Amino acid sequence: MSAPRISKPRPFVFLDRDGTLVRDPGYVHRLEDYALLPGVVTGLRLLLAAGFELAIVTNQSGIARGFYRESNFSEFQAHLEADLARRGVRIAGSFFCPHLPAMGCDCRKPAPGMLFAARDQLAADLSASFVIGNHWTDAEAAQAAGCAGAVLIADAPPPRLPPLARIASSFEQAAAWVAEAPIASSEWTTPSA
């Protein structure tokens, strides 16, 4: 039996899902609640044009809480990826954590487990990759995994913000910053005017 072929590591942008890509009324899982947020498709196309692959990394504690089943998550996720594909945006992979925060798993953000899984399964070069999300846990996962940077979409900085993170007012702004970012995180931490 031959070993699997490992492709050359590639830069990725890891995307939080709820509140970053889609509207988040709380524990998103019903297709009738599906709504892409403004600027998402434009921003994702910009990231692809800049040479990044895209993957989704999302905490889904609603599964462990019994609010919905993994099959509900999978159906919603498939709908999102199909919608994006129809708009010319390919998602290379999706990773989710179904656990409660108190369970202490290594996959729930801010732990870097989903990013490490993406590295292993998708040949992601974490040192040349970024995370875009809407919660401090997204930025801390990026830092713990050794990513080049993170952008949080928020009106104001959260109480916890790693030095490699920036705050953007929209997905399009976040995508533009990442698309133009130098890979060295020491350069990334100084935002341009």
PASE-413640 format. One record per residue (C-alpha): residue number from 1; residue in three letters; x, y, z. Coordinates in pm, 1 decimal. Layout:
<mimis>
<mimi NUM; "Ala"; <X; Y; Z>>
...
</mimis>
This chain:
<mimis>
<mimi 1; "Met"; <0.0; 0.0; 0.0>>
<mimi 2; "Ser"; <143.4; 337.8; -95.7>>
<mimi 3; "Ala"; <143.3; 642.3; 127.9>>
<mimi 4; "Pro"; <-108.9; 917.3; 49.0>>
<mimi 5; "Arg"; <26.6; 1195.6; -166.9>>
<mimi 6; "Ile"; <78.7; 1514.5; 32.5>>
<mimi 7; "Ser"; <43.7; 1829.4; -170.2>>
<mimi 8; "Lys"; <256.1; 2136.8; -114.5>>
<mimi 9; "Pro"; <128.7; 2338.5; 185.1>>
<mimi 10; "Arg"; <-95.7; 2626.3; 77.7>>
<mimi 11; "Pro"; <-210.6; 2947.4; 246.6>>
<mimi 12; "Phe"; <-566.9; 2942.1; 374.5>>
<mimi 13; "Val"; <-816.5; 3179.3; 521.6>>
<mimi 14; "Phe"; <-1010.9; 3000.2; 792.1>>
<mimi 15; "Leu"; <-1359.3; 3139.8; 829.4>>
<mimi 16; "Asp"; <-1585.0; 3135.4; 1129.7>>
<mimi 17; "Arg"; <-1940.7; 3069.4; 1012.5>>
<mimi 18; "Asp"; <-2215.0; 3211.2; 1237.2>>
<mimi 19; "Gly"; <-2203.4; 3589.6; 1259.4>>
<mimi 20; "Thr"; <-1916.2; 3602.3; 1009.4>>
<mimi 21; "Leu"; <-2052.5; 3441.4; 692.1>>
<mimi 22; "Val"; <-2418.9; 3398.2; 783.0>>
<mimi 23; "Arg"; <-2665.6; 3585.4; 1001.7>>
<mimi 24; "Asp"; <-2664.4; 3451.3; 1356.2>>
<mimi 25; "Pro"; <-3001.5; 3461.0; 1534.0>>
<mimi 26; "Gly"; <-2859.2; 3207.3; 1783.0>>
<mimi 27; "Tyr"; <-2765.9; 2841.2; 1732.2>>
<mimi 28; "Val"; <-2796.0; 2859.3; 1354.0>>
<mimi 29; "His"; <-2915.0; 2531.7; 1201.2>>
<mimi 30; "Arg"; <-3248.7; 2581.7; 1023.8>>
<mimi 31; "Leu"; <-3246.4; 2637.8; 648.1>>
<mimi 32; "Glu"; <-3520.9; 2898.6; 683.2>>
<mimi 33; "Asp"; <-3277.6; 3107.8; 890.9>>
<mimi 34; "Tyr"; <-3008.9; 3098.2; 620.2>>
<mimi 35; "Ala"; <-2889.9; 3442.6; 511.1>>
<mimi 36; "Leu"; <-2543.3; 3538.1; 389.9>>
<mimi 37; "Leu"; <-2415.6; 3858.6; 545.2>>
<mimi 38; "Pro"; <-2347.0; 4164.1; 327.7>>
<mimi 39; "Gly"; <-2013.7; 4166.5; 146.1>>
<mimi 40; "Val"; <-1935.1; 3800.3; 211.7>>
<mimi 41; "Val"; <-1934.4; 3681.7; -150.2>>
<mimi 42; "Thr"; <-1732.5; 3983.3; -268.3>>
<mimi 43; "Gly"; <-1483.1; 3934.6; 14.1>>
<mimi 44; "Leu"; <-1447.1; 3560.5; -46.9>>
<mimi 45; "Arg"; <-1384.1; 3618.7; -417.1>>
<mimi 46; "Leu"; <-1115.8; 3872.3; -326.3>>
<mimi 47; "Leu"; <-943.4; 3618.2; -100.4>>
<mimi 48; "Leu"; <-952.7; 3352.0; -372.7>>
<mimi 49; "Ala"; <-809.7; 3598.5; -626.2>>
<mimi 50; "Ala"; <-526.7; 3674.5; -381.7>>
<mimi 51; "Gly"; <-429.9; 3304.9; -384.1>>
<mimi 52; "Phe"; <-586.1; 3181.4; -62.1>>
<mimi 53; "Glu"; <-782.4; 2860.8; -20.7>>
<mimi 54; "Leu"; <-1089.2; 2882.4; 204.2>>
<mimi 55; "Ala"; <-1206.5; 2660.7; 488.4>>
<mimi 56; "Ile"; <-1472.7; 2698.4; 754.8>>
<mimi 57; "Val"; <-1396.8; 2637.7; 1123.9>>
<mimi 58; "Thr"; <-1699.4; 2668.9; 1349.1>>
<mimi 59; "Asn"; <-1797.1; 2597.0; 1709.9>>
<mimi 60; "Gln"; <-2136.7; 2425.8; 1718.3>>
<mimi 61; "Ser"; <-2219.3; 2363.0; 2084.4>>
<mimi 62; "Gly"; <-2589.0; 2356.2; 1995.0>>
<mimi 63; "Ile"; <-2534.0; 1990.7; 1904.5>>
<mimi 64; "Ala"; <-2409.1; 1897.7; 2254.2>>
<mimi 65; "Arg"; <-2678.2; 2115.4; 2411.8>>
<mimi 66; "Gly"; <-2943.8; 1914.7; 2224.6>>
<mimi 67; "Phe"; <-3078.3; 2217.1; 2033.8>>
<mimi 68; "Tyr"; <-3020.3; 2039.8; 1702.2>>
<mimi 69; "Arg"; <-2861.2; 1725.8; 1563.6>>
<mimi 70; "Glu"; <-2539.6; 1687.5; 1367.6>>
<mimi 71; "Ser"; <-2757.0; 1607.5; 1064.5>>
<mimi 72; "Asn"; <-2918.4; 1954.2; 1095.6>>
<mimi 73; "Phe"; <-2573.3; 2112.0; 1103.8>>
<mimi 74; "Ser"; <-2462.7; 1908.7; 800.0>>
<mimi 75; "Glu"; <-2772.8; 2004.3; 600.8>>
<mimi 76; "Phe"; <-2723.8; 2375.2; 676.1>>
<mimi 77; "Gln"; <-2352.2; 2351.9; 597.6>>
<mimi 78; "Ala"; <-2416.6; 2176.0; 265.9>>
<mimi 79; "His"; <-2667.9; 2447.4; 175.1>>
<mimi 80; "Leu"; <-2413.3; 2721.9; 254.7>>
<mimi 81; "Glu"; <-2136.1; 2556.5; 54.2>>
<mimi 82; "Ala"; <-2367.4; 2490.3; -243.2>>
<mimi 83; "Asp"; <-2487.2; 2852.2; -240.4>>
<mimi 84; "Leu"; <-2129.6; 2979.7; -233.3>>
<mimi 85; "Ala"; <-2028.3; 2737.4; -511.4>>
<mimi 86; "Arg"; <-2311.0; 2870.9; -731.4>>
<mimi 87; "Arg"; <-2159.9; 3215.1; -676.9>>
<mimi 88; "Gly"; <-1810.5; 3101.2; -776.6>>
<mimi 89; "Val"; <-1669.2; 3047.0; -427.7>>
<mimi 90; "Arg"; <-1523.3; 2704.9; -346.7>>
<mimi 91; "Ile"; <-1482.3; 2600.3; 16.0>>
<mimi 92; "Ala"; <-1196.7; 2348.2; 40.0>>
<mimi 93; "Gly"; <-1313.5; 2203.6; 370.9>>
<mimi 94; "Ser"; <-1529.3; 2251.5; 676.7>>
<mimi 95; "Phe"; <-1447.8; 2165.3; 1035.8>>
<mimi 96; "Phe"; <-1674.2; 2190.4; 1337.1>>
<mimi 97; "Cys"; <-1665.3; 2131.2; 1710.7>>
<mimi 98; "Pro"; <-1991.5; 1992.6; 1855.3>>
<mimi 99; "His"; <-1875.6; 2011.7; 2217.8>>
<mimi 100; "Leu"; <-1975.4; 2228.9; 2511.3>>
<mimi 101; "Pro"; <-1714.6; 2480.2; 2631.5>>
<mimi 102; "Ala"; <-1682.6; 2294.0; 2964.5>>
<mimi 103; "Met"; <-1592.6; 1966.8; 2792.4>>
<mimi 104; "Gly"; <-1230.5; 2077.1; 2750.7>>
<mimi 105; "Cys"; <-1180.9; 1936.6; 2402.2>>
<mimi 106; "Asp"; <-892.0; 2040.9; 2179.6>>
<mimi 107; "Cys"; <-1113.8; 2133.6; 1884.8>>
<mimi 108; "Arg"; <-1334.8; 2407.6; 2030.2>>
<mimi 109; "Lys"; <-1198.0; 2754.7; 1959.5>>
<mimi 110; "Pro"; <-992.7; 2911.6; 2117.2>>
<mimi 111; "Ala"; <-811.7; 2575.5; 2105.5>>
<mimi 112; "Pro"; <-635.6; 2524.8; 1771.2>>
<mimi 113; "Gly"; <-758.2; 2169.8; 1702.3>>
<mimi 114; "Met"; <-972.5; 2251.8; 1397.7>>
<mimi 115; "Leu"; <-687.2; 2450.5; 1245.0>>
<mimi 116; "Phe"; <-446.9; 2161.3; 1305.1>>
<mimi 117; "Ala"; <-698.8; 1923.9; 1143.2>>
<mimi 118; "Ala"; <-714.4; 2155.3; 840.9>>
<mimi 119; "Arg"; <-335.0; 2161.6; 825.9>>
<mimi 120; "Asp"; <-324.2; 1783.1; 823.4>>
<mimi 121; "Gln"; <-619.7; 1716.4; 591.6>>
<mimi 122; "Leu"; <-589.9; 2007.8; 347.9>>
<mimi 123; "Ala"; <-213.0; 2072.3; 349.3>>
<mimi 124; "Ala"; <-269.7; 2418.7; 495.3>>
<mimi 125; "Asp"; <40.4; 2627.5; 565.6>>
<mimi 126; "Leu"; <-66.7; 2773.9; 897.9>>
<mimi 127; "Ser"; <223.1; 3022.4; 909.9>>
<mimi 128; "Ala"; <91.7; 3177.6; 587.2>>
<mimi 129; "Ser"; <-276.6; 3153.1; 681.4>>
<mimi 130; "Phe"; <-529.5; 3384.7; 847.2>>
<mimi 131; "Val"; <-852.7; 3354.5; 1043.3>>
<mimi 132; "Ile"; <-1155.1; 3579.6; 992.1>>
<mimi 133; "Gly"; <-1419.6; 3565.5; 1262.7>>
<mimi 134; "Asn"; <-1631.9; 3770.3; 1499.0>>
<mimi 135; "His"; <-1521.4; 3654.7; 1843.4>>
<mimi 136; "Trp"; <-1197.6; 3672.2; 2042.0>>
<mimi 137; "Thr"; <-1182.3; 3292.0; 2036.7>>
<mimi 138; "Asp"; <-1121.1; 3306.6; 1660.3>>
<mimi 139; "Ala"; <-814.2; 3526.3; 1710.5>>
<mimi 140; "Glu"; <-682.1; 3316.2; 1997.2>>
<mimi 141; "Ala"; <-718.1; 2997.3; 1790.9>>
<mimi 142; "Ala"; <-519.2; 3166.3; 1512.0>>
<mimi 143; "Gln"; <-244.4; 3260.9; 1755.6>>
<mimi 144; "Ala"; <-234.0; 2916.2; 1917.6>>
<mimi 145; "Ala"; <-204.9; 2749.8; 1575.7>>
<mimi 146; "Gly"; <75.9; 2978.9; 1460.7>>
<mimi 147; "Cys"; <-126.1; 3156.7; 1192.0>>
<mimi 148; "Ala"; <3.9; 3476.6; 1033.0>>
<mimi 149; "Gly"; <-289.3; 3684.0; 1160.1>>
<mimi 150; "Ala"; <-657.8; 3718.4; 1237.4>>
<mimi 151; "Val"; <-927.0; 3975.1; 1167.8>>
<mimi 152; "Leu"; <-1234.2; 4008.9; 1385.7>>
<mimi 153; "Ile"; <-1544.7; 4173.3; 1248.8>>
<mimi 154; "Ala"; <-1668.0; 4388.4; 1534.7>>
<mimi 155; "Asp"; <-1769.5; 4741.3; 1626.0>>
<mimi 156; "Ala"; <-1507.7; 4759.8; 1902.5>>
<mimi 157; "Pro"; <-1215.5; 4547.8; 2021.8>>
<mimi 158; "Pro"; <-1314.4; 4264.5; 2254.6>>
<mimi 159; "Pro"; <-1164.7; 4247.6; 2605.5>>
<mimi 160; "Arg"; <-917.3; 3980.6; 2489.1>>
<mimi 161; "Leu"; <-734.2; 4045.9; 2165.2>>
<mimi 162; "Pro"; <-405.2; 3879.5; 2070.2>>
<mimi 163; "Pro"; <-140.3; 4104.8; 1915.7>>
<mimi 164; "Leu"; <-175.1; 3936.4; 1575.9>>
<mimi 165; "Ala"; <-542.0; 4041.5; 1545.9>>
<mimi 166; "Arg"; <-708.0; 4339.3; 1384.4>>
<mimi 167; "Ile"; <-1063.3; 4468.0; 1403.9>>
<mimi 168; "Ala"; <-1262.8; 4528.4; 1084.8>>
<mimi 169; "Ser"; <-1604.2; 4686.2; 1048.0>>
<mimi 170; "Ser"; <-1715.5; 4449.8; 769.2>>
<mimi 171; "Phe"; <-1630.6; 4122.8; 601.1>>
<mimi 172; "Glu"; <-1517.4; 4309.2; 289.3>>
<mimi 173; "Gln"; <-1273.0; 4519.0; 492.9>>
<mimi 174; "Ala"; <-1140.2; 4207.0; 667.5>>
<mimi 175; "Ala"; <-1091.7; 4030.5; 334.1>>
<mimi 176; "Ala"; <-916.3; 4331.2; 180.7>>
<mimi 177; "Trp"; <-669.6; 4349.4; 470.9>>
<mimi 178; "Val"; <-590.4; 3978.9; 447.5>>
<mimi 179; "Ala"; <-561.7; 3988.3; 67.3>>
<mimi 180; "Glu"; <-301.2; 4265.9; 94.1>>
<mimi 181; "Ala"; <-124.7; 4135.0; 407.0>>
<mimi 182; "Pro"; <243.1; 4055.0; 424.0>>
<mimi 183; "Ile"; <286.8; 3704.4; 555.9>>
<mimi 184; "Ala"; <529.6; 3797.9; 833.4>>
<mimi 185; "Ser"; <311.2; 3856.1; 1137.2>>
<mimi 186; "Ser"; <549.7; 4116.0; 1275.6>>
<mimi 187; "Glu"; <459.7; 4332.9; 976.1>>
<mimi 188; "Trp"; <92.3; 4238.1; 1001.9>>
<mimi 189; "Thr"; <51.0; 4380.8; 1352.3>>
<mimi 190; "Thr"; <105.7; 4737.6; 1231.5>>
<mimi 191; "Pro"; <-209.9; 4836.2; 1040.7>>
<mimi 192; "Ser"; <-163.7; 5064.1; 743.4>>
<mimi 193; "Ala"; <-342.1; 5398.8; 748.7>>
</mimis>
